[in-house]
Structures are given as structure tokens and as C-alpha cells.
Amino acid sequence: MCFQTTLMNQEWSMCSAALPFADRRTLQATGPLLLQQGAKNELIMGVVFVPSLTYPCPDIKRLQNADDIAQSLFDNCFNITDGPDAPDVTCGRTGSRIDSNVIK
């Protein structure tokens, strides 16, 4: 049993646990894996982080959104499928000088 102080039929929550500020626990799992003797295996792990959440009871919608983005990057071999829009740039020549303007 992970939390021996947890009472039967009572869910554990970071909201009600009164943990010290720096005590943020994580659980990571992977598998199933087949590890053969002498074989090389690649294990990719990602930890999603969202700054500026209100603790101890954060709204996890932003964290879930960040997780969706991270999973999408993994599923697409880390090719950015929807990057930022490129700015519009105008260029002109004045004598021997080239001028450029970035339009946001």
C-alpha cells in the first residue's frame, strides 16, 4: 500500500495532504519492455512542467494541454507540426545598403 496513513475508502489528495511546499511527488511508469542480453534499447522519458500553478490544488488543464503537446511531438518523431507563424518582412535597397522591416 503506497500511503499507509490513508484510511479505507478515503482518497489521497495533494489538496488535503498538507505537504510542505517543496514536496511534489511524481510517479512514472513504462512498459512493457523486452530487454535482451547484449541488445541496445532506447528509452525516452518526458517530464511535463507548467510554471506558475497555484498549489496545493492547481487547475491541471494547462498541464494536460502541455502533456498533449509533448505526446504529439513524440508521436511525430519530434517534428514540429505547427510552429509559430513567420513574421512578414519587407526589404528594400537604398544605394549600397539593404533595409529590412519586420512587420508583426
Secondary structure, 3 states (H helix, E strand, C coil): CCCCCCCCCCCCCCCCCCCCCCCCCCCCCCCCCCCCCCCCCCCCCCCCCCCCCCCCCCCCHHHHHHHHHHHHHHHCCCCCCCCCCCCEEEEEEECCEEEEEEEC
